[in-house]
Amino acid sequence: MLKTLMMGVAVAALAAGSAQAMDHLKFKPGEDARLNWASYEALKKMDLKGETITVFGPWLSVDKDLFESVIAYFEEATGANVEYAGSDSFEQQIVIDTGAGSAPNIAIFPQPGLAADLASKGLLTPLSDETKSWVKDNYAAGQSWVDLGTYKGKDGKDDYFGFFYKVDVKSLVWYVPENFEDADYEVPESMEELKALSEQIVKDGGKPWCIGLGSGDATGWPATDWVEDFMLRTQSPDVYDKWVTNEVKFNDPAVVGAIEEFGWFARNDDFVDGGAGAVGTTDFRDSPKGLFSSPPKCYMHRQASFIPSFFPEGTQLGEDADFFYFPAYAGKDLGKPVLGAGTLFAITRESKGARAFIDFLKSPIAHEVWMAQSGLLTPHKGVNVDAYANDALKKQGEILLNATTFRFDGSDLMPGKIGAGAFWTGMVDYAGGKDAQTVGDEIQKTWDALK
């Protein structure tokens, strides 16, 4: 692990042994004013000497190193020993380990579906009511996070099992500020304004959007994010939740309407670079390149926070490219919903240390250490947003903090044959000209056949 900022600095007030003990911490306690050191000091009230806590999750490579840099503060403050293991086959292995009685103390789930399944089998331990209340009060859109971590236990009753930590944001529209400035366009603050801007760009002789659904065997998935965002912008959160579980059917008018909202943008030849016919065949990784052409081939691209990885080399976020929140309708009373994803922590083998580690995740320092280095986003209202490593991350973090509702990527919560199958292919069919009602009927027929 990298040496801390104090490496090579002689600190007269510390004995040599103490200095060596702090050497593994990324930021020396008290030295970076952006970080909440009071929350670190408060951890010292936990005496966990001799306690070993095993944690298993999906993070490898860079994310593993970053998570271990956070763990180091918990170990230093409490005296506990935390052993983290990551695996790219986490989802298969955690099922084997919990079933065999050899589970870690804590498991980190990439999405709620598997956690809910294990909870229903009695393989997760409910978190405390105090933790549930803390999340509701201290996370932006707190009830959303409680709901996302609440599943039925083996007794069939709902309980709170999953603490979310490290979130991704999908409700973003990317653009090139210089292009907007040259054309005298302003960032829209409502869906009505976004649609008006799209029409204005066409009147000015441009193409407002670059959209691509191509992704090899996963072709179609980018459109599912559009539909999910529109479900949250045209329907109440409970309708979204019922859609994900198929209580609201895919051919319900609410869902068909959300698909058609996507079509307003994607099925108009005047709106899309290459015309509507190119949407289903353009690779999603190539689709934002039109933003950077001269003159621009498009002005906007809706995609999650990862898409800058496919921007031209050397692109500077905030200067060469920027983003804004995919806005809600001003004319609908649905607040500011955010679509995204994230990881959740659950106790798979009870211990004093496991409980203490979940409590540690409530502390601002557990978030800020990672925020200050790289790509952790958090809805924790107690963190200092100035701790984010750059302005782009800070801006995404503020979108999370301003959210009134957060919902997990719906396709990831659906059965695999739907969310990673019929929904994908249905969106390709729709982009190709099939009407939304027929697409909804066909996806629902596939879902019905699973029973």
C-alpha positions in Angstrom: 0.0 0.0 0.0 1.2 3.5 -0.7 3.0 5.4 2.0 1.1 8.1 3.7 1.5 11.9 3.4 3.7 11.8 6.5 6.3 9.5 4.9 9.7 10.9 5.6 8.4 13.7 7.9 10.0 13.7 11.4 7.3 14.3 14.0 8.9 15.2 17.2 5.8 14.7 19.3 5.6 11.0 18.3 7.8 8.3 19.5 9.4 6.2 16.7 7.2 3.2 17.4 4.1 5.3 17.1 5.2 6.9 13.9 5.7 3.4 12.4 2.3 2.4 13.6 0.7 5.3 11.6 2.8 4.7 8.5 0.2 2.4 6.9 -2.5 5.1 7.0 -3.1 6.9 3.8 -3.8 10.3 5.5 -2.2 11.0 8.9 -5.0 11.6 11.4 -5.5 15.3 12.0 -3.5 16.5 9.0 -6.0 16.7 6.1 -8.6 19.3 7.1 -11.1 17.9 4.6 -11.5 14.7 6.6 -13.6 14.3 9.8 -11.0 13.3 12.3 -13.4 13.6 15.2 -15.3 10.6 13.8 -12.0 8.7 13.7 -11.1 9.6 17.3 -14.6 8.4 18.3 -13.8 4.9 17.0 -11.2 4.5 19.7 -14.0 3.9 22.2 -14.4 0.5 20.6 -11.9 -1.9 22.2 -11.6 -4.8 19.8 -8.1 -6.0 20.5 -7.9 -9.7 19.7 -11.0 -9.6 17.5 -10.6 -10.9 13.9 -13.3 -9.9 11.4 -13.5 -11.6 8.0 -14.9 -9.8 5.1 -15.6 -11.2 1.6 -16.6 -9.2 -1.4 -16.2 -8.5 -5.2 -13.5 -5.9 -5.0 -10.2 -6.7 -6.5 -7.1 -4.8 -7.7 -7.5 -1.0 -7.2 -10.8 -1.2 -5.3 -9.4 -3.8 -3.0 -6.4 -1.5 -2.2 -8.8 1.4 -1.6 -11.1 -0.6 0.7 -8.1 -1.8 2.6 -6.9 1.8 3.0 -10.3 2.4 4.8 -10.0 -0.7 6.9 -6.7 0.4 8.2 -8.3 3.3 10.1 -10.7 0.9 11.8 -7.9 -1.4 12.8 -5.7 1.4 14.0 -8.5 2.9 16.2 -10.0 -0.3 17.6 -7.2 -2.8 17.7 -9.2 -5.2 15.6 -7.8 -7.3 12.8 -9.8 -7.2 9.5 -9.1 -9.8 6.9 -10.6 -8.9 3.5 -10.7 -11.3 0.5 -12.0 -10.4 -2.9 -13.2 -12.6 -5.7 -14.5 -12.2 -9.3 -16.7 -15.2 -8.5 -18.1 -13.7 -5.3 -21.7 -14.4 -6.1 -21.2 -18.1 -6.6 -18.7 -18.5 -3.7 -20.8 -16.7 -1.1 -23.7 -19.1 -1.8 -21.4 -22.1 -1.3 -19.8 -20.7 1.9 -23.1 -19.7 3.6 -24.7 -23.0 2.7 -21.7 -24.9 4.1 -21.5 -22.9 7.3 -18.2 -21.4 6.5 -19.3 -17.9 5.8 -17.2 -14.7 6.5 -18.4 -12.4 9.2 -19.4 -9.8 6.6 -20.2 -10.2 2.9 -20.3 -7.3 0.4 -23.0 -7.8 -2.2 -22.8 -6.0 -5.6 -26.6 -5.9 -5.8 -29.6 -6.7 -3.5 -31.1 -9.7 -5.3 -28.6 -12.3 -4.0 -28.7 -10.8 -0.5 -32.5 -11.0 -0.4 -32.3 -14.6 -1.5 -29.8 -15.5 1.2 -31.9 -13.6 3.8 -35.0 -15.7 2.8 -33.0 -18.8 3.6 -32.0 -17.6 7.1 -28.3 -17.1 6.0 -28.1 -13.3 6.8 -28.3 -11.7 10.3 -30.7 -8.7 10.6 -29.0 -5.4 11.4 -30.2 -3.5 14.5 -33.2 -1.2 14.6 -30.8 1.6 15.6 -28.8 1.1 12.3 -32.0 1.1 10.3 -33.1 4.4 12.0 -29.6 5.8 11.5 -29.7 5.1 7.7 -33.2 6.7 7.4 -32.0 9.8 9.2 -28.5 10.2 7.9 -28.6 9.1 4.3 -30.2 11.4 1.7 -33.4 9.7 0.5 -32.9 7.6 3.6 -36.1 5.6 3.3 -35.0 4.5 -0.1 -31.8 3.0 1.4 -33.8 1.3 4.2 -36.2 -0.2 1.6 -33.3 -1.4 -0.6 -31.8 -3.2 2.4 -35.0 -4.7 3.7 -35.9 -8.3 2.8 -38.0 -11.2 4.0 -36.3 -13.5 6.4 -36.8 -17.2 6.7 -39.9 -16.5 8.8 -41.4 -14.5 6.0 -41.3 -11.3 7.9 -39.5 -8.1 6.6 -36.3 -7.2 8.3 -33.4 -4.8 7.7 -30.3 -6.7 6.5 -28.3 -4.6 4.1 -26.2 -1.5 4.7 -25.3 0.3 1.5 -21.8 1.7 1.1 -20.2 2.9 -2.2 -22.8 4.0 -4.7 -22.9 4.6 -8.5 -25.0 7.2 -10.2 -26.7 6.5 -13.6 -29.0 9.5 -14.0 -26.5 11.6 -15.9 -26.4 13.4 -19.2 -22.9 14.1 -20.6 -22.0 17.1 -22.8 -19.1 19.3 -24.0 -19.3 22.7 -22.3 -17.6 24.5 -25.2 -20.3 23.2 -27.6 -23.1 24.5 -25.4 -21.3 27.9 -25.0 -20.8 28.2 -28.8 -24.5 27.5 -29.5 -25.7 29.5 -26.5 -27.4 26.5 -24.9 -28.1 26.3 -21.2 -28.1 23.2 -19.0 -31.8 22.2 -18.6 -33.2 21.9 -15.1 -36.4 20.0 -16.0 -37.4 17.3 -18.4 -39.6 19.8 -20.1 -36.5 22.0 -20.7 -34.5 19.0 -21.8 -37.1 18.2 -24.5 -37.3 21.8 -25.6 -33.5 21.9 -25.9 -33.5 18.8 -28.0 -36.0 20.4 -30.4 -34.0 23.7 -30.4 -30.9 21.9 -31.4 -32.7 20.3 -34.4 -34.0 23.7 -35.4 -30.4 25.0 -35.3 -29.4 22.2 -37.7 -27.8 19.9 -35.1 -28.4 16.5 -33.6 -29.2 16.6 -29.9 -28.3 13.0 -29.0 -25.8 10.2 -29.5 -27.4 6.9 -28.4 -25.9 3.4 -28.9 -27.3 0.1 -27.5 -24.6 -2.2 -28.9 -22.7 -4.3 -26.3 -22.0 -7.8 -27.9 -24.1 -10.4 -26.2 -25.5 -7.8 -23.9 -26.8 -5.5 -26.7 -29.8 -3.5 -25.5 -28.9 -2.9 -21.9 -28.3 0.9 -22.2 -31.9 1.3 -23.2 -33.1 -0.4 -20.0 -31.4 2.4 -18.0 -33.4 5.0 -20.0 -36.7 3.1 -19.3 -35.9 2.8 -15.6 -35.1 6.5 -15.3 -38.4 7.3 -17.0 -40.3 4.9 -14.8 -39.0 7.0 -11.8 -39.9 10.3 -13.6 -43.5 9.3 -14.6 -44.5 7.0 -11.8 -44.3 6.9 -8.0 -41.5 4.8 -6.5 -43.9 2.1 -5.4 -45.0 1.5 -9.0 -41.3 1.1 -9.9 -40.9 -1.4 -7.1 -43.9 -3.4 -8.2 -42.7 -3.4 -11.8 -39.3 -4.8 -10.7 -41.1 -7.7 -8.9 -43.7 -8.0 -11.8 -46.7 -7.0 -9.7 -47.0 -4.3 -12.3 -46.7 -6.1 -15.6 -44.4 -5.2 -18.4 -47.4 -4.5 -20.7 -49.0 -2.2 -18.1 -49.7 1.3 -19.5 -47.2 2.8 -16.9 -44.3 0.7 -18.3 -45.4 1.1 -22.0 -45.5 4.8 -21.4 -41.9 4.8 -20.0 -40.7 2.9 -23.0 -42.4 5.4 -25.3 -40.7 8.2 -23.4 -37.4 6.6 -24.4 -38.7 6.4 -27.9 -39.4 10.2 -28.0 -35.6 10.6 -27.9 -34.3 7.5 -29.6 -36.9 6.8 -32.5 -36.6 10.3 -34.1 -34.2 10.4 -37.0 -33.8 14.1 -36.4 -32.7 13.6 -32.8 -30.0 11.0 -33.1 -26.6 11.0 -34.7 -26.8 8.4 -37.6 -30.6 8.4 -37.4 -32.9 6.2 -35.3 -31.8 3.2 -37.3 -28.3 3.4 -35.9 -29.4 3.3 -32.3 -29.6 -0.5 -32.0 -26.3 -1.2 -33.9 -24.0 1.5 -32.5 -21.7 0.2 -29.8 -22.4 2.0 -26.5 -18.6 2.5 -26.1 -18.4 4.4 -29.4 -21.7 6.3 -29.0 -20.3 9.3 -27.0 -17.5 10.0 -29.5 -19.9 12.3 -31.5 -19.7 14.8 -28.6 -16.1 15.5 -29.4 -16.3 15.8 -33.2 -15.8 19.2 -34.9 -18.5 20.2 -35.6 -20.2 18.1 -33.0 -22.2 15.2 -34.3 -24.4 15.4 -31.2 -24.7 17.5 -28.1 -25.8 15.1 -25.4 -25.3 11.5 -24.2 -27.2 9.9 -21.4 -25.0 7.3 -19.6 -23.8 6.3 -16.1 -20.7 7.7 -14.3 -18.3 5.2 -15.9 -18.6 6.5 -19.5 -15.6 8.9 -19.4 -13.5 5.7 -19.7 -14.5 5.7 -23.3 -14.0 9.4 -24.0 -11.0 10.4 -26.1 -7.7 10.1 -24.3 -6.7 13.2 -22.4 -10.3 14.4 -22.0 -10.5 16.6 -18.9 -13.7 16.3 -16.9 -15.2 19.7 -16.1 -13.4 21.3 -19.0 -13.5 19.2 -22.1 -16.6 17.3 -20.9 -19.1 17.7 -18.1 -22.5 16.3 -17.1 -25.8 17.3 -15.5 -28.6 15.5 -13.7 -31.0 13.7 -16.0 -33.9 15.9 -14.9 -37.3 15.2 -13.5 -40.5 16.7 -14.9 -41.4 20.1 -13.3 -45.0 19.3 -14.0 -45.1 16.1 -11.9 -44.8 15.9 -8.2 -42.2 13.1 -8.0 -39.2 15.0 -6.5 -35.7 14.3 -7.8 -35.3 10.6 -8.3 -31.9 9.1 -9.0 -31.2 5.7 -10.6 -28.0 3.9 -9.8 -26.4 0.9 -8.2 -24.2 0.1 -5.3 -22.8 -2.4 -2.9 -24.3 -3.5 0.4 -22.8 -5.0 3.5 -24.5 -7.8 5.4 -23.6 -9.9 8.3 -23.2 -13.5 7.3 -21.7 -14.7 10.5 -22.5 -12.9 13.7 -19.8 -11.5 16.0 -19.1 -8.5 18.1 -16.6 -7.3 15.5 -19.0 -7.7 12.7 -21.5 -5.4 14.5 -18.7 -2.9 15.2 -17.6 -2.8 11.6 -21.1 -2.0 10.4 -21.1 0.8 13.0 -17.8 2.0 11.6 -19.4 2.4 8.2 -21.7 5.0 9.7 -18.7 7.3 10.5 -17.8 10.0 8.0 -14.2 8.9 8.0 -15.1 5.5 6.6 -16.4 7.3 3.5 -14.1 10.3 3.3 -10.8 8.2 3.2 -12.0 6.5 0.0 -13.7 9.7 -1.4 -10.4 11.6 -1.1 -8.6 9.1 -3.3 -10.9 7.9 -6.0 -14.4 6.9 -7.1 -16.5 6.3 -4.0 -19.9 8.1 -4.0 -22.0 8.3 -0.9 -25.5 9.5 0.2 -24.1 10.1 3.7 -25.3 13.6 4.7 -22.5 13.9 7.3 -19.5 13.7 5.0 -17.6 16.8 3.7 -18.2 16.9 0.0 -15.0 18.9 -0.4 -13.2 15.6 0.5 -14.0 14.2 -3.0 -10.9 13.7 -5.1 -12.1 16.0 -7.9 -15.0 18.2 -8.9 -16.7 15.6 -11.1 -17.0 13.2 -8.2 -18.1 16.0 -5.9 -20.8 17.0 -8.4 -22.1 13.4 -8.6 -22.0 13.2 -4.8 -24.1 16.3 -4.6 -26.7 14.7 -7.0 -27.0 11.8 -4.6 -27.4 14.2 -1.7 -30.1 16.1 -3.5 -32.0 13.0 -4.4 -35.5 12.5 -2.9 -35.7 8.9 -4.1 -33.0 6.4 -5.0 -33.7 3.2 -6.8 -31.4 0.4 -7.8 -31.1 -0.5 -11.5 -34.3 -2.4 -12.1 -33.0 -4.9 -14.7 -30.4 -6.1 -12.2 -33.2 -7.0 -9.7 -35.3 -8.9 -12.2 -34.9 -12.6 -13.1 -31.9 -13.1 -15.3 -34.0 -14.2 -18.3 -35.8 -10.9 -18.1 -33.4 -8.2 -16.9 -30.5 -9.7 -18.8 -32.5 -11.2 -21.6 -36.0 -10.3 -22.8 -35.7 -6.7 -21.6 -32.5 -6.2 -23.6 -33.8 -7.8 -26.8 -37.1 -6.0 -26.4 -35.4 -2.7 -26.3 -33.5 -3.5 -29.5 -36.8 -4.5 -31.1 -38.3 -1.3 -30.0 -35.4 0.8 -31.2 -35.8 -1.0 -34.5 -39.4 0.0 -35.0 -41.6 -2.4 -33.0 -44.3 -0.7 -31.1 -44.0 -0.4 -27.3 -47.2 -2.3 -26.4 -46.1 -5.3 -28.5 -42.6 -5.2 -26.9 -44.2 -5.0 -23.4 -46.5 -7.9 -24.3 -43.6 -10.1 -25.5 -41.4 -9.4 -22.4 -44.4 -10.2 -20.1 -45.0 -13.4 -22.0 -41.4 -14.5 -21.3 -41.8 -13.5 -17.6 -45.1 -15.5 -17.3 -43.4 -18.5 -18.8 -40.8 -18.6 -15.9 -43.6 -19.6 -13.4 
